[in-house]
């Protein structure tokens, strides 16, 4: 039986008079990876950012409902929502401090006990495969890490407050094949503990890691289903045309 952790009902997002998302209705399964695909400008990133209300920081206006474990996120304190639904952006954002201080920033903000911080740092760096690479240099400025390491650090930092859901917006778009493979393998491991929603232009990536796929176009969900159904036997003509175009 599917366990639903997140649900949207008639979700609409607009910037001023411009409507970006138009009545989005969908479900996200617990401990699954859902890939959101579609042409540039179709609303994928806006949809992702609406799931923890980050879109409001960019001036977006949200209507409709988003339920996290049957609670409307509009009724939740924003800091509680952001703790439960973490986000990692396309370009890795590391703070201009040491690796260690990057990792303890959020737990300290949320009042974690000082004696637990070391364990939190080590545990979450290990989850992202970064610990062995940086364990002797935790005082090094995080900005000195490679791009792939910075992206894994951003994910590790997101994990330090035990989110239920991780949102990822094109996390591998600026990375080479090796670093992309590292992150994909890491996400396949992390889904045992977290629900993961990823926006990607890379159909091969979606096919490698996603359990479920959502195809969007012009601010709407055109088709969704499990990965095999979507890639091997899409129903909607627009989905078929998009997949054919991307494969050629």
LUMVODREN-321563 format. One record per residue (C-alpha): x negated, y, z. Coordinates in steps of 0.25 Angstrom, whole numbers, plus 5000, padded with zeros to 4 digits. Layout:
! LUMVODREN-321563
<r><X>X</X><Y>Y</Y><Z>Z</Z></r>
...
This chain:
! LUMVODREN-321563
<r><X>5000</X><Y>5000</Y><Z>5000</Z></r>
<r><X>4995</X><Y>5014</Y><Z>4996</Z></r>
<r><X>4991</X><Y>5023</Y><Z>5008</Z></r>
<r><X>4994</X><Y>5038</Y><Z>5003</Z></r>
<r><X>4985</X><Y>5048</Y><Z>5010</Z></r>
<r><X>4988</X><Y>5060</Y><Z>5002</Z></r>
<r><X>5001</X><Y>5064</Y><Z>4994</Z></r>
<r><X>5005</X><Y>5076</Y><Z>4985</Z></r>
<r><X>5019</X><Y>5081</Y><Z>4983</Z></r>
<r><X>5022</X><Y>5091</Y><Z>4972</Z></r>
<r><X>5008</X><Y>5098</Y><Z>4974</Z></r>
<r><X>5007</X><Y>5110</Y><Z>4966</Z></r>
<r><X>4995</X><Y>5120</Y><Z>4966</Z></r>
<r><X>4994</X><Y>5133</Y><Z>4960</Z></r>
<r><X>4984</X><Y>5145</Y><Z>4959</Z></r>
<r><X>4993</X><Y>5157</Y><Z>4958</Z></r>
<r><X>5003</X><Y>5155</Y><Z>4946</Z></r>
<r><X>4994</X><Y>5144</Y><Z>4941</Z></r>
<r><X>4999</X><Y>5130</Y><Z>4944</Z></r>
<r><X>4988</X><Y>5120</Y><Z>4945</Z></r>
<r><X>4995</X><Y>5107</Y><Z>4951</Z></r>
<r><X>5009</X><Y>5104</Y><Z>4948</Z></r>
<r><X>5017</X><Y>5095</Y><Z>4957</Z></r>
<r><X>5006</X><Y>5084</Y><Z>4961</Z></r>
<r><X>5012</X><Y>5072</Y><Z>4967</Z></r>
<r><X>5002</X><Y>5061</Y><Z>4971</Z></r>
<r><X>4997</X><Y>5051</Y><Z>4981</Z></r>
<r><X>4983</X><Y>5048</Y><Z>4986</Z></r>
<r><X>4980</X><Y>5034</Y><Z>4992</Z></r>
<r><X>4971</X><Y>5033</Y><Z>5004</Z></r>
<r><X>4957</X><Y>5028</Y><Z>5002</Z></r>
<r><X>4958</X><Y>5029</Y><Z>4987</Z></r>
<r><X>4951</X><Y>5037</Y><Z>4977</Z></r>
<r><X>4960</X><Y>5046</Y><Z>4968</Z></r>
<r><X>4954</X><Y>5052</Y><Z>4956</Z></r>
<r><X>4961</X><Y>5065</Y><Z>4950</Z></r>
<r><X>4957</X><Y>5066</Y><Z>4936</Z></r>
<r><X>4962</X><Y>5075</Y><Z>4924</Z></r>
<r><X>4957</X><Y>5087</Y><Z>4915</Z></r>
<r><X>4950</X><Y>5099</Y><Z>4920</Z></r>
<r><X>4960</X><Y>5109</Y><Z>4926</Z></r>
<r><X>4971</X><Y>5099</Y><Z>4928</Z></r>
<r><X>4972</X><Y>5102</Y><Z>4943</Z></r>
<r><X>4963</X><Y>5090</Y><Z>4949</Z></r>
<r><X>4955</X><Y>5099</Y><Z>4958</Z></r>
<r><X>4966</X><Y>5108</Y><Z>4962</Z></r>
<r><X>4974</X><Y>5095</Y><Z>4966</Z></r>
<r><X>4962</X><Y>5090</Y><Z>4974</Z></r>
<r><X>4960</X><Y>5103</Y><Z>4981</Z></r>
<r><X>4975</X><Y>5104</Y><Z>4985</Z></r>
<r><X>4974</X><Y>5091</Y><Z>4993</Z></r>
<r><X>4967</X><Y>5098</Y><Z>5004</Z></r>
<r><X>4972</X><Y>5112</Y><Z>5001</Z></r>
<r><X>4958</X><Y>5116</Y><Z>4996</Z></r>
<r><X>4966</X><Y>5122</Y><Z>4984</Z></r>
<r><X>4971</X><Y>5133</Y><Z>4993</Z></r>
<r><X>4957</X><Y>5138</Y><Z>4995</Z></r>
<r><X>4957</X><Y>5141</Y><Z>4980</Z></r>
<r><X>4970</X><Y>5148</Y><Z>4980</Z></r>
<r><X>4979</X><Y>5137</Y><Z>4976</Z></r>
<r><X>4993</X><Y>5136</Y><Z>4981</Z></r>
<r><X>4998</X><Y>5122</Y><Z>4984</Z></r>
<r><X>5013</X><Y>5118</Y><Z>4984</Z></r>
<r><X>5019</X><Y>5104</Y><Z>4987</Z></r>
<r><X>5014</X><Y>5094</Y><Z>4997</Z></r>
<r><X>5001</X><Y>5086</Y><Z>5000</Z></r>
<r><X>5002</X><Y>5075</Y><Z>5011</Z></r>
<r><X>4990</X><Y>5070</Y><Z>5018</Z></r>
<r><X>4995</X><Y>5058</Y><Z>5026</Z></r>
<r><X>5009</X><Y>5063</Y><Z>5025</Z></r>
<r><X>5005</X><Y>5077</Y><Z>5030</Z></r>
<r><X>5007</X><Y>5089</Y><Z>5021</Z></r>
<r><X>4993</X><Y>5095</Y><Z>5020</Z></r>
<r><X>4999</X><Y>5109</Y><Z>5020</Z></r>
<r><X>5003</X><Y>5106</Y><Z>5034</Z></r>
<r><X>4989</X><Y>5102</Y><Z>5038</Z></r>
<r><X>4979</X><Y>5111</Y><Z>5044</Z></r>
<r><X>4969</X><Y>5114</Y><Z>5033</Z></r>
<r><X>4957</X><Y>5109</Y><Z>5040</Z></r>
<r><X>4964</X><Y>5096</Y><Z>5044</Z></r>
<r><X>4967</X><Y>5094</Y><Z>5029</Z></r>
<r><X>4953</X><Y>5097</Y><Z>5024</Z></r>
<r><X>4948</X><Y>5087</Y><Z>5035</Z></r>
<r><X>4957</X><Y>5076</Y><Z>5030</Z></r>
<r><X>4955</X><Y>5080</Y><Z>5015</Z></r>
<r><X>4941</X><Y>5083</Y><Z>5011</Z></r>
<r><X>4936</X><Y>5089</Y><Z>4998</Z></r>
<r><X>4923</X><Y>5088</Y><Z>4990</Z></r>
<r><X>4922</X><Y>5097</Y><Z>4978</Z></r>
<r><X>4916</X><Y>5096</Y><Z>4965</Z></r>
<r><X>4903</X><Y>5102</Y><Z>4968</Z></r>
<r><X>4897</X><Y>5098</Y><Z>4981</Z></r>
<r><X>4899</X><Y>5108</Y><Z>4992</Z></r>
<r><X>4888</X><Y>5107</Y><Z>5003</Z></r>
<r><X>4886</X><Y>5117</Y><Z>5014</Z></r>
<r><X>4873</X><Y>5125</Y><Z>5014</Z></r>
<r><X>4869</X><Y>5117</Y><Z>5027</Z></r>
<r><X>4861</X><Y>5104</Y><Z>5030</Z></r>
<r><X>4867</X><Y>5091</Y><Z>5025</Z></r>
<r><X>4870</X><Y>5088</Y><Z>5040</Z></r>
<r><X>4877</X><Y>5101</Y><Z>5042</Z></r>
<r><X>4886</X><Y>5099</Y><Z>5030</Z></r>
<r><X>4890</X><Y>5086</Y><Z>5036</Z></r>
<r><X>4894</X><Y>5091</Y><Z>5050</Z></r>
<r><X>4901</X><Y>5104</Y><Z>5045</Z></r>
<r><X>4915</X><Y>5098</Y><Z>5044</Z></r>
<r><X>4915</X><Y>5089</Y><Z>5056</Z></r>
<r><X>4910</X><Y>5101</Y><Z>5065</Z></r>
<r><X>4921</X><Y>5110</Y><Z>5059</Z></r>
<r><X>4931</X><Y>5100</Y><Z>5063</Z></r>
<r><X>4925</X><Y>5098</Y><Z>5077</Z></r>
<r><X>4918</X><Y>5085</Y><Z>5076</Z></r>
<r><X>4909</X><Y>5082</Y><Z>5088</Z></r>
<r><X>4894</X><Y>5085</Y><Z>5087</Z></r>
<r><X>4890</X><Y>5071</Y><Z>5091</Z></r>
<r><X>4898</X><Y>5065</Y><Z>5079</Z></r>
<r><X>4892</X><Y>5074</Y><Z>5068</Z></r>
<r><X>4880</X><Y>5065</Y><Z>5065</Z></r>
<r><X>4888</X><Y>5053</Y><Z>5063</Z></r>
<r><X>4897</X><Y>5060</Y><Z>5054</Z></r>
<r><X>4886</X><Y>5065</Y><Z>5045</Z></r>
<r><X>4879</X><Y>5052</Y><Z>5044</Z></r>
<r><X>4892</X><Y>5044</Y><Z>5042</Z></r>
<r><X>4897</X><Y>5053</Y><Z>5031</Z></r>
<r><X>4884</X><Y>5055</Y><Z>5024</Z></r>
<r><X>4883</X><Y>5039</Y><Z>5023</Z></r>
<r><X>4897</X><Y>5039</Y><Z>5017</Z></r>
<r><X>4893</X><Y>5047</Y><Z>5006</Z></r>
<r><X>4880</X><Y>5039</Y><Z>5004</Z></r>
<r><X>4872</X><Y>5052</Y><Z>5007</Z></r>
<r><X>4866</X><Y>5049</Y><Z>5021</Z></r>
<r><X>4854</X><Y>5041</Y><Z>5017</Z></r>
<r><X>4850</X><Y>5052</Y><Z>5007</Z></r>
<r><X>4851</X><Y>5063</Y><Z>5017</Z></r>
<r><X>4849</X><Y>5057</Y><Z>5031</Z></r>
<r><X>4835</X><Y>5063</Y><Z>5032</Z></r>
<r><X>4839</X><Y>5076</Y><Z>5027</Z></r>
<r><X>4852</X><Y>5080</Y><Z>5034</Z></r>
<r><X>4847</X><Y>5094</Y><Z>5038</Z></r>
<r><X>4844</X><Y>5097</Y><Z>5023</Z></r>
<r><X>4852</X><Y>5107</Y><Z>5016</Z></r>
<r><X>4864</X><Y>5100</Y><Z>5009</Z></r>
<r><X>4862</X><Y>5109</Y><Z>4997</Z></r>
<r><X>4849</X><Y>5102</Y><Z>4994</Z></r>
<r><X>4856</X><Y>5089</Y><Z>4991</Z></r>
<r><X>4859</X><Y>5084</Y><Z>4977</Z></r>
<r><X>4872</X><Y>5086</Y><Z>4971</Z></r>
<r><X>4877</X><Y>5072</Y><Z>4973</Z></r>
<r><X>4872</X><Y>5072</Y><Z>4987</Z></r>
<r><X>4879</X><Y>5085</Y><Z>4990</Z></r>
<r><X>4892</X><Y>5080</Y><Z>4985</Z></r>
<r><X>4891</X><Y>5067</Y><Z>4994</Z></r>
<r><X>4888</X><Y>5077</Y><Z>5005</Z></r>
<r><X>4900</X><Y>5085</Y><Z>5002</Z></r>
<r><X>4908</X><Y>5072</Y><Z>5003</Z></r>
<r><X>4901</X><Y>5067</Y><Z>5015</Z></r>
<r><X>4904</X><Y>5081</Y><Z>5022</Z></r>
<r><X>4919</X><Y>5079</Y><Z>5018</Z></r>
<r><X>4919</X><Y>5066</Y><Z>5025</Z></r>
<r><X>4914</X><Y>5071</Y><Z>5038</Z></r>
<r><X>4928</X><Y>5075</Y><Z>5043</Z></r>
<r><X>4934</X><Y>5062</Y><Z>5039</Z></r>
<r><X>4944</X><Y>5066</Y><Z>5028</Z></r>
<r><X>4955</X><Y>5057</Y><Z>5024</Z></r>
<r><X>4954</X><Y>5062</Y><Z>5009</Z></r>
<r><X>4942</X><Y>5066</Y><Z>5001</Z></r>
<r><X>4945</X><Y>5076</Y><Z>4989</Z></r>
<r><X>4934</X><Y>5076</Y><Z>4978</Z></r>
<r><X>4934</X><Y>5086</Y><Z>4967</Z></r>
<r><X>4924</X><Y>5081</Y><Z>4956</Z></r>
<r><X>4914</X><Y>5077</Y><Z>4966</Z></r>
<r><X>4904</X><Y>5071</Y><Z>4955</Z></r>
<r><X>4906</X><Y>5081</Y><Z>4944</Z></r>
<r><X>4892</X><Y>5087</Y><Z>4946</Z></r>
<r><X>4885</X><Y>5074</Y><Z>4950</Z></r>
<r><X>4877</X><Y>5064</Y><Z>4942</Z></r>
<r><X>4880</X><Y>5049</Y><Z>4939</Z></r>
<r><X>4872</X><Y>5044</Y><Z>4951</Z></r>
<r><X>4879</X><Y>5054</Y><Z>4961</Z></r>
<r><X>4892</X><Y>5052</Y><Z>4955</Z></r>
<r><X>4891</X><Y>5037</Y><Z>4957</Z></r>
<r><X>4887</X><Y>5040</Y><Z>4972</Z></r>
<r><X>4899</X><Y>5048</Y><Z>4975</Z></r>
<r><X>4908</X><Y>5038</Y><Z>4968</Z></r>
<r><X>4903</X><Y>5027</Y><Z>4976</Z></r>
<r><X>4904</X><Y>5035</Y><Z>4988</Z></r>
<r><X>4919</X><Y>5038</Y><Z>4985</Z></r>
<r><X>4922</X><Y>5024</Y><Z>4983</Z></r>
<r><X>4917</X><Y>5021</Y><Z>4997</Z></r>
<r><X>4923</X><Y>5033</Y><Z>5004</Z></r>
<r><X>4937</X><Y>5029</Y><Z>4999</Z></r>
<r><X>4937</X><Y>5018</Y><Z>5009</Z></r>
<r><X>4938</X><Y>5029</Y><Z>5020</Z></r>
<r><X>4944</X><Y>5041</Y><Z>5012</Z></r>
<r><X>4954</X><Y>5045</Y><Z>5001</Z></r>
<r><X>4947</X><Y>5051</Y><Z>4990</Z></r>
<r><X>4953</X><Y>5060</Y><Z>4979</Z></r>
<r><X>4943</X><Y>5064</Y><Z>4968</Z></r>
<r><X>4945</X><Y>5074</Y><Z>4956</Z></r>
<r><X>4936</X><Y>5069</Y><Z>4944</Z></r>
<r><X>4934</X><Y>5071</Y><Z>4929</Z></r>
<r><X>4926</X><Y>5059</Y><Z>4929</Z></r>
<r><X>4936</X><Y>5047</Y><Z>4924</Z></r>
<r><X>4925</X><Y>5037</Y><Z>4926</Z></r>
<r><X>4923</X><Y>5042</Y><Z>4940</Z></r>
<r><X>4938</X><Y>5041</Y><Z>4943</Z></r>
<r><X>4938</X><Y>5027</Y><Z>4937</Z></r>
<r><X>4926</X><Y>5022</Y><Z>4946</Z></r>
<r><X>4932</X><Y>5027</Y><Z>4959</Z></r>
<r><X>4946</X><Y>5031</Y><Z>4959</Z></r>
<r><X>4958</X><Y>5022</Y><Z>4964</Z></r>
<r><X>4968</X><Y>5032</Y><Z>4959</Z></r>
<r><X>4968</X><Y>5042</Y><Z>4948</Z></r>
<r><X>4976</X><Y>5055</Y><Z>4946</Z></r>
<r><X>4977</X><Y>5061</Y><Z>4932</Z></r>
<r><X>4980</X><Y>5076</Y><Z>4933</Z></r>
<r><X>4983</X><Y>5086</Y><Z>4921</Z></r>
<r><X>4988</X><Y>5100</Y><Z>4921</Z></r>
<r><X>4990</X><Y>5100</Y><Z>4937</Z></r>
<r><X>4998</X><Y>5087</Y><Z>4937</Z></r>
<r><X>4996</X><Y>5073</Y><Z>4940</Z></r>
<r><X>4998</X><Y>5066</Y><Z>4926</Z></r>
<r><X>4996</X><Y>5052</Y><Z>4931</Z></r>
<r><X>4990</X><Y>5044</Y><Z>4943</Z></r>
<r><X>4987</X><Y>5030</Y><Z>4947</Z></r>
<r><X>4976</X><Y>5020</Y><Z>4951</Z></r>
<r><X>4963</X><Y>5021</Y><Z>4943</Z></r>
<r><X>4966</X><Y>5009</Y><Z>4934</Z></r>
<r><X>4979</X><Y>5014</Y><Z>4930</Z></r>
<r><X>4975</X><Y>5028</Y><Z>4927</Z></r>
<r><X>4963</X><Y>5024</Y><Z>4919</Z></r>
<r><X>4967</X><Y>5011</Y><Z>4912</Z></r>
<r><X>4982</X><Y>5014</Y><Z>4910</Z></r>
<r><X>4986</X><Y>5028</Y><Z>4911</Z></r>
<r><X>5001</X><Y>5031</Y><Z>4909</Z></r>
<r><X>5002</X><Y>5046</Y><Z>4906</Z></r>
<r><X>4997</X><Y>5051</Y><Z>4892</Z></r>
<r><X>4990</X><Y>5062</Y><Z>4898</Z></r>
<r><X>4982</X><Y>5053</Y><Z>4907</Z></r>
<r><X>4978</X><Y>5044</Y><Z>4895</Z></r>
<r><X>4974</X><Y>5056</Y><Z>4887</Z></r>
<r><X>4965</X><Y>5062</Y><Z>4898</Z></r>
<r><X>4959</X><Y>5049</Y><Z>4901</Z></r>
<r><X>4956</X><Y>5046</Y><Z>4886</Z></r>
<r><X>4950</X><Y>5060</Y><Z>4884</Z></r>
<r><X>4941</X><Y>5059</Y><Z>4896</Z></r>
<r><X>4936</X><Y>5045</Y><Z>4891</Z></r>
<r><X>4932</X><Y>5050</Y><Z>4877</Z></r>
